[in-house]
Amino acid sequence: MPFISQTQRQTDYHLFPPSHPIVIDNGGSYFRIGWAGETEPRIIFRNIVQRPRHKATGETVTIVGDHDPALMKYFDCTRSGPRSAFDSNVVFQFEIMEYILDFGFDRLGADQSQVDHPVLITECACNPVQSRSKMAELLFESYGVPSVAFGVDAAFSYKYNQQLGFCDNDGLAICSGFTTSHVIPFVNGEPVYEACCRTNVGGYHVTDYLKQLLSLKYPHHMSRLTWEKVEDLKMEHCYIALDYASEVRLFQKGAKEAEDKTRCWQLPWTPSPAEEPPSEEEIARKAALKERQGQRLRDMAEAKRSSRINELENELKGLEFLLQQLKHVEESDIPSFLAQTGYVSKQEIESALVKVTQSLRKAKGEQVESEEKTDPSASEKYTLIDIPDNMLTPEQLKEKRKQLFLKTTSEGRQRAKQKRFEEELERERQNKQDEEKRLENPELYLEQLRDKYTELSEKVEQRKRLKTNGGHTNGNHVSGGVGRGERLNAAQKERMRLLTTAAFDRGKGEDTFGIRDEDWQLYKLMSKDNDDDDGGPDEDEAELARISSRLQDIDPAFVSKTESGPVSEIPRLHPLTKEDFHIVLGVERFRCPEILFHPNWIGVDQRGLDEMAGVSARRLPSKGESLEKRITKSILMTGGSCLFPGTAERLEAGIRMIQPCGTPIRVIKASDPILDAWRGASTYATAVQFPQQTFTRSEYYEKGEDWLRRYQLRYTL
């Protein structure tokens, strides 16, 4: 496999004479170095550099190529990502390039300070002169190489396959690499760079697009979708469809052919252990623990109750002792005596005594008498209520109104207390009846309770909507009122009328509302009707709250309705199964490589491979139709991204749509799209005329970098 790194240090470097060239295929993805004349490169590794730190000491190391997984135990490789010396297949980071060349020459067995062999290194088509000159400077100054030759990798691959008899003297080389794709026409065995075409899309973008699609499809497995694993999935499962639209429709229909083309990657998965029911000993242990906890709570409650009883008894004795002392105090000394105790009058002490007595009886669990019976001074508090107003002074009238207010408030509290007590009794009786029904038939009782809850909740929500939108209907829809009056029902409108009348009768003079007894009748009239015409909403809401509380006690899956949405069940977790760890590759298999023909799918506004071939053919100097026909009869695919199945058929179909009808078209794949560039360069470096194509170190010192602008390698020797 060409993708397996080979980094073992060679030991036969000194066996080669100084005139034997070193061949370097400096690709955007892999770096290959070896000796001229051999069929395989000696060293292959990833063209990347990492500089992680040691987890313990913080020391920084340089890792070239694929990092060893064993280093992850000692070095933090997450903070320093892999860095490449290339930008769209052009070398621009020569600090990183120096690390890579150091590693390559060292693995080949050479001394890094002095490499006394000619070097043939590949570059991209139409490489900028600045990048070429910096590369020559690095090789001459840092490594002392005697001479350098620069050649295009796609051209070497085409010439190598031409020697094998696959290509003609005139043709096209379609090279789809790691980050870019080139189309180079050949006329009389030499590349015509004026007619070549380039697109900044390659295998890197296909892998990145596949990683994005799988991460969106399986966000909970993003940590497992590493770059290396997605690269393997791409090379193993992706293909190029002959007709993309028909292939997509095939997967949309879910036909049998789509199922056959679907691939599944099983992630590591360990079934969760089955839960066994608790044993009798475990149940007994939990019951005993629960009983001990309950007994502890009961003991704490009893201790708190005993402490409370002791406090109340001490307070009761103190009040009784104070009353006994008060009997022996003369009438004139009572105010000064009370000032020392903190009480204002004897009645206040007696009232406090009554309250403490009631609290003590309640704490002991005895029956507490009603406030009217236990408070003998209650009838003596309101002495001015029954006296007519004309017999009272103005100060007594104010006191009478105060006593009337206090008595009304006290009676209201007693009525509310009695009403709450009766409601509690009724609720207990209702709950007892419900419990009896539930024990008779639990399923039927639960179903009836749910139906009643749904009915009441809909009724309450309908009433709220009517209050908000108004009670007027327009056809089948409830119309929202424009003004406040349209949102009021009959009872509310009557209240508004009473308030308006009362305010109008008073006029603009002094506000004397409440002085006359008939003024208070207005509140009775206003409270006679409920807010709604169809019954009591308070009873419905109270019943809804009771049923909701009941359902929460007996149904663990019940969630009460809110104003924002309907009843929803609690999501229940299910144990993870083998299917949860499946990575299914369906339409992604051919969708990702399709960007080679439609780069605009990933935001690159450039041409695809088939259109680039037509553009290059049109850019050739016009020499009649015979040249164009000769070129289309010999189209070579090379580069790592041409390994997808179906690429040749798709290219032939796309180019046939561009060329005139009847044009002969033949698309062939290189014998080895990965290594043919290095093998072609290795064969070229063994020719006798190769030293004449190099750029020597003496010429570099004499002519400088500008001479490289006119430098061009001849591929036909």
N, C-alpha and C positions, 0 to 999 in steps of 0.2 A: 504493500500500500504506500503511495507517495505521501500520505498525510502523517505517517509515523516518523517521529523525530529520530535522527541518528546523530548522536553527539559524542561517540567514543573517540578518544584522541588517537590519531594515526601515528604509526611509528616508522613509516618508510619515507619520510619527507626527504632525508638526505640521500636517498637512492636516485632521485630525479636530478638531471643536470640543470644548471641555471638557465639554459635556453628553453626548458620545457614550460609551456604556459600554464597558468592557473585560470580556470574558468569559473566565473561567479554569475549565477542567475539571481539577481537582486530583485525579487518579486515583492509585491505589496503584502503578500500573506506569508510566504516562506522564503528563506534564504538557503540557497544551494551552492555548494563550493566543492570543486574536485579538480582532477588533472585532465588536461586535454588528451583526447584519444580514447578515453574510457567511456563506457556506455552508461554508467551510473555515477551520480555524484557521491563523494565520500561523506559529506556532512550535510544534513538537512535539519533545520529547526525553524520555529516560528520567528518571524521578523519583528519581535517586540522586546521591550526592556521593562523590567520592574525594579523598583528600589524600595523594598520593605524594611521595616525596623525590627530589631530583635525585641521580643516581648519582655525579656528580663533586663538586658543591658542597654537597650535603646540604640544599639549599633546598627548602622545602615549598610546593607549589602546590595549588590547589583546582580540581578538574575536576568539572563538573556535567554530568550526562547520560552519554551513551556516550563513552568515552575513545577518542581517536584511536590506532589501532595504531602510528602513527609515534612516539608519545610513549614507547613501550616501549623505544626505543633510548636514551633519555636519562633516563627516570624509572623508578624502581623501584615498579611498581604491584602487586607481589605482597605487600608488607608491609601495605599499607593497602587493605582490601577495600571494596567499595561499601557505603555506608550509606544507609538510607532514613529519612525523617521519620515513617513510619507504623508503627503497631503494630495489626495486624488492621483496616486501613482507617481508623484514627483517628490524626490528627496529634498527636504528643506530643513530638517533637524539633524545637522551633522554631528552634534554632540552625541546623540543617540546612535547615529550611524557609526561613529567611532567605536562605541561599545560593541556593536554587532560585528564589525570587522575584526576587532581584537579577539572576540570569541571564535569567529570563523577561522582565522589564521592559526590561533592557538590549537583548536581541535584538529586542524590539518597537520599540525606538527611543526609549524614554522616558528621562528623567533619573531615576536611582534615588532621588535625595533628594526629589523632588517629582513625584508622579503625580496630576495634576489631572483625573482621569476617574473616574466611578463604576465600581465593580468588582462584578461578579456572579461569585461563586465557588461551586463545587459542594462538597458534603460528603456523608458517608454518612447513611443513615437513622438517626434517633434519635441524632444525634451528641451526645456529652456537652457540657454547657454550658461546662465548663472549657476544652475544646479550642476551642469556638467563640469564647469570650471572648478567649483568647490570640491567635487568628487575627485578630480585630478589633483588638486592641491593636497587633499587629504592623503591620497595614495602616494604621491611623490614625497611630501614633506614628512609624514608620520611613519611611513613604512618603507620608504626608499626603493620602491619598485623601479625597475629599469625602463619599462615602457607600459603604456595602457592603450587599450582599444575599447571603443564603445559601440555597441550594436543593439538593435531593437529585438526584443525577445520574440515578438510575433514573426519577424522576418526570419530569424533563425529556425523557428518551428516550421515555417512554410518551406524553406530550403531543405530542411531535413526530410520532410514528407515528399518533396519533389525528388530527392535522391531515391526514396523508396518506391517511386513510381505512382504515388497517389495524386500528385498535382502536376499541372502543365507549367510551361514557362510563363504564360500569362494567366492571371487569376486574381482572386480576392482572398485575403486572410481576415477572417472575423475572429478577433481575440477578445473574449469576455473574461476579464480578470477579477481581482478581488474588489477593487473600488472603481474601476473604469472599464469601458468597452471600446475597442478600436476596430475600424475597418480600414485595411491597407490594400490598395490595388497594386499588382505586380505586372510590369510590362517588360518583356525580354529578360525576365529573371531579376529585375531590380525594383525595389519599392518606389512608388511615386508618392512622395509625402505631400505634394501640393493637392492631391486628390483624396487624401485620407480623411476619415471622419471619426469623431470621438464623442462619447456620452459618459457622464459621471454616474453611472449605475453599474454595479457588479455584484459579486457574491456576498460581499459584506451587507449590502442593502437588502438582499433576499433573506439572509439570516436575521437581520434586525427586524424586518417586516414580519417574519414568521414568529419571532419572539414576542413582538407586540400583540399579534393576534392570539397567541396561546395565553399570554398573560391576561388579556381581557376576557378570554373564555374560561380560564381557570385561575382566578385571582388568589385562591387559597393555596395554590401550588407554585407561586412565583419563585420561592426560594429554590425549588428543584429545577426550574427552567433556566439553567445556567447557559452561558454563551456556548460553551463547548458541547453541551448536550443538545442544544437546538441546532448547532452546526451538524452534528451527527444525524439528527432527525431529518435535516434538509437533504443531506447527501444520500440518505437511505430510502426516503419515502417520496420526495418531491419529484414531480414530472411536469412537462409542458404540454398543454392540451392543444390538439390540432385546431379545434374550434372552441374558443373559450365560452362563447354564449351558449352553445348547445351542451357543453359540459356542465355549466352552471344549472341549466334547466333540468338536466338529468338528476342532479343532486336535490333540486327543489321538489321534484316529483317523488323522490325517495324510492326509486326503482331498485330492482334487484342488482342491476349493474352498479349503482351507486354504493350499495352495501358491500359489493365485492371489492370496490376501489377504496373503501374506508379502512384505515389502519388504526390499530389501538396499541398504545404503549402503557404497560402496566407498571405503576410505581411500586416501590417496596411497601408492603402492607402486612401487618401482623393482626390477626383477628383478636378482638378484645375477649378476655376470659368471661365465660358464662357466669352470671350471678346465681349463686346457690341460695336457696331459702335459709333463713336463720334457724339454727338448731334450737331445741327446747331449752338448753342451758343458756344460750344467748338471750332468748326471750325472757327467761326467768331473771337473768342478770339485769337486763334493761328494766324489767318491772320493779325489781328491788331497788335499783338506782332511782327510778322515778318516785317510788314510795318514800325513799329517804329524802329526796329533794322536797316532796310535798310536806313531809313531817317537819322538815327544817323551816319551811315557810309558815306552817301552822304554829310552830313554837315561837317564831319571831312575831307573828300577829298576836299571840296570846301575851307575850312579854310586853308588847306595845300597849295592849288593852289594859293590862294590870298597872302599868305605869300611868296611863291616863286616869284610871279609877283612883289611884292614890293621889294624884294631883287634884282631882275634883273633890275628893273627901277632905283634903287639907284646906282647900279653898272654902268649902262649905262650913267647916269648923271655924275658920277665920271670920266668915260673915256672921255666923250665929254668935260667936264671942263678941263681935262688934255691936250687934244688936243688944246683947245683954249689958254691955257697958253703957250703951246709949240710954238705957232705962234709968241709970243712976246719975245721969248728967242733968243738971238744972237747965231750964228752958233758955235762960240767957247765955249759957255757955255752949249750947249746941253748935252754933256756927263756927266758933273757934275749934271745937272738937272735930267737926267734920272736915275743916280745912286741913287738919293734920292727916286725916285718913285718905283724902283724895276724892271723896264723894261730896255731892252738893246737898242732898236731902236724904231723909230717912226713907222716902218712897223709892229712891234710886237704889239704896242698899237692899230693900225688900225685893225689888224687881231683879237685881243681880242674884239674890238668893234663890228666887224662883227659877231663873235660867240655869243656874248651876245644878239645882236639884233635878231639873229635867234632863240635863246633859248626863248627870250621874246615872239616872235611871236608864237612859238610852244606852250608856256604855255597859251597864250590867245586863241589858237585854230585857228590861221590864217594860210594861206598857205605859206609854206616856200619855197623860190626859191632854185634852184639847186646851188651847190657850185661853178660851173663854172661861173654862172651869178652874184652871190653875191660877189665873190672874184675877184675884178678887177685887183689885182696884181698877179693873177695866171700865166698870160702869161709873166709877167716880171721876174718871178722867175727863169726860165730856159732860160737864154740868150745865153748860150754857146752850146746849143744842135745842132743848124743848122750851126755852124761854122766848117769848115774842120779841121782835126787834125793837118795838116802841118802848120797851121797858129796860133797854140796855143803853149804856153810855157808848160813845164812839170807840173807846178803848175796848169795851166788852164786845162790841160788834166785830172788831178785828179778831179778838180772841175766839169768838163764836165761829167765824169763818175758818180759822186755823183748826179748831176742834172738828169742824165738819169735814175738812179736807183729810185730817188724820184718821177719823173714823171710817170715811169712805175708802181710804187707802188700805186700812187694816182689814176691812171686810172684803175688799178685792183680793188681798193676799190670801185670806182664808178660803175664799171661793176657788181661787186658782190652785191652791194646795189640795183642796178637796177634789177638784177636777183631775189633777194629775194622779191622785191616789186612785180614783175610779178608773182612769185610763190604764193605769198600771195593772189593776185587777182584771180589767177587760182584756188586756194584752196577754196576761198570764193564762187567762181562761182560753183565749184563742190559740195560744201556743200549745196548750194542753190538748185541745181538740185536734190541732194539726199533727201533733206527735202521735195521737191515737190512730189518725188516718194513715200516717206514714208507716206505722208498724203493721197495719192491716195489708196494705199493698204499696210497697215503696216505689215501684216503677210508675204506677198510675198516679200516685200522689206527686211525684216529681214532674211528670208531664203536665198535670193540671196546674201545678204551681208555675211552671214556665209559661204556659199559655196565658195565665192570668197576669203574670208580670209583663208579657208582651202587650197585652190589651191595655193595661193601665199606663204603661210607658207611652204607647201611641196616643192615648187620650190626653195625657199631660202635655206631650209635645205639640199636639194639635191645638190645645188651649193656648200654649205659649206663642205659637205662630199666629193665632187669631189676635192675641193681644198686640203683637208686633205689627202685623200687616192689616189689621182691621177685619171686621166681620162681614163686609160686603163681598158678594160674589159677582163675577161677570162671566156668564157662561159656565164653563167647567173649571175655571181657575179663580183662585182667590185674588182679588185685586188689592194691592197695597194702597192705603189711604194717603191722600196728599197732605191733609192737615191733621191736627191732633184730634179734632172732633170725629173724623172718619174712623179712627182707631179705638173709639170708646163704645162700650155696649150700653144698654138701656140704663142699668143701675149706675154706671159711672157718669152718664149724662145727667141723671137725676141729682147726683151729688154735686156736680158742677153747677146745676141750676140753683140748688139750695145755697151754696156758698156765694154765688153771684147775687142772689136776692138779699142775703144777709148783709153783704157789703154795700149794696145799693141803698138798703134801708137806713144804714147808719150815716150815709152822706159823707160830707167832707169835714164834719166837725170832730169833736173829741171821740176817741175810740172807747166806748162804754160797753162793749160786748162782754157779757158774763155777769153783769150786775144783776139783771133780772133772772128769775128762775126759769122763765120760758126760753131764755137764750140757750140753756143747756139741753132743751128738747131737740135742738137741731142735730146734735150728735146722735141721739137715738134714731132720728129719721135717717140719718146718713148710714148708720150701721145696721139698718133693718135688712137690707139686701146684701147678697154676696157679690163678689166681683163678677161672677158669671151668671148667666141665666139658666144654665142647665144643671145646677146642683152645686155641691160644695167642693171646690178644688182642694181645700185643706185636707178633707177626708181622703181624697184620692191620693194625694202626695204622701200622706201618712201611711196609707195602706201599701203604696208602692215601696216606701222605705222599709216597712215591716217584711214584705215579701222578699225584697232584695237582701235583707239581713238573714232571712231564713234560708234563701238559696245559697248564700255564701257559707252558711254553716254545714249544709248537707251535700252541696255540689262543689267539689274542688275545682272543676273546670269552668265555673261560672264567673263572668266578669260583668259588673253592672254597666248599664248604658250610660254614656256621657253625651253632652250636647254636641260633641264633634263627630261622633260616629256611632255605628250600631254595635251590637254585642259581638265580641270577638273571642275566640277560644285562645287559651294560653298555648303558645307554641311548645310542642313537646319534642325533646331531643331524642333522636334515634341513633342507635349505635352505628358507627362507621362500617361500611361494607366494602367488599372488594371493588365494586363499581365506582365508589367515591374516589378511588385512586387510579381511574382510567384517564389517559390523555388520548382523546380521539382525534385523529387527523382525517378530516373529510375534504371539504372544499379548499382547505388551506394547502393541500398538497400541490395543486396547480395554480392557486391564486397568488401565492408568493413569487414563484419564478416568472409569472406573467408580467412583472414590472420590468423585465428585460426588454419587452416589446411595447410596454406602455409606462414609461418612466413618470408620466404626469400623475400616476396614481399615488406616488409618494412625494409629490410637489416638485419634481424635476422637469422643467419645461424643455425637454429635449426629445430627440427622435429615438425610436427603438432600433433593434438590430436589423430588421428587414428594411426599414426605411433608410438606415445608414448605408446599406449596400447599394440601394438605388442612387443615393446622393453621391457616393464615391464614384460610381460608374458614370454619372453625368458630368462630374468634374474633370474627367480625363480629357486630354487634348483630342479634338475630333479627328479621327483617322478612319472614318467610315463605320458602318455597322459591323464589320467583321471583327474589330477589336472588342466591341461590347459583347458580341456573341462568344468570343474566345475567353473573355473574362468570366462570364456567367457559367461557362462549362467547367470551371475549376474554382470552386468556392470551398475553402478550407476553414473548418471550425477548430479553434484551439483555445486554451485557457480553461481554468477550473470550472467556470460557470457553464461550459458547453457539455458537461457530463450529464445533464438532466436528460432523461429519456424523452424522445419526441422533439428534441431541438432541431435536428436536421429536417424532419418533415415540416415542422412549423416554418422554418426559414425558407424552405423551398416554396411553400404555399404563399408566404408573404412576398417573396421576391417575384414570383410568377404574376402576382396581381399588379406589380409595378411595371414590369417589362412588357414589351409588345408581345402580342400573341404569336406563338410559334418559336419564341426565343429558347434555345436549348439551355437548360439549367441543371446543374449537378452540384449537390452539396454533400460533402464528405467530412467525416470527423477525423481528426488527427489520430495517428496510431497510439499516442499517449498524450492527451492534451496538457498534462501536468509537466512531464519531463522532456517533451520534445524540444522546448526552447533551450534547455541546457545541453541536450544531446546534439542539437544543431550547432550550438556554439562550440561544443567540444570537438566536433568534426571539422568545423571551420578553422579552429586554432591549430590543427595538425597540418594544414596546407603549407606548402613551401613558401607561398607568397604572403603568408600571414604577417611576418615581420615588417613587410612594406606597408601594411595597413595600420600599424601602431603609431602612437604619439609618444616619443621618447622623452626621458627626463631632461636631456640636453636641449631638445627643442622647446621644452616647457620653460627652462631658464632663459633661453635665447629669445623666443618669440612671445612668450607670455600667454595669458589666458585668451586674448583676443583671437589668437590663431585657431582656437577650438571652435570659433563661430563658423569657420569655413571647413572644419573637419567633417568628413562623411565617409563611412565605411562602404566599400564595394563588396557585395555579397556573391558576385559571380567572379570567381578567380580562374 
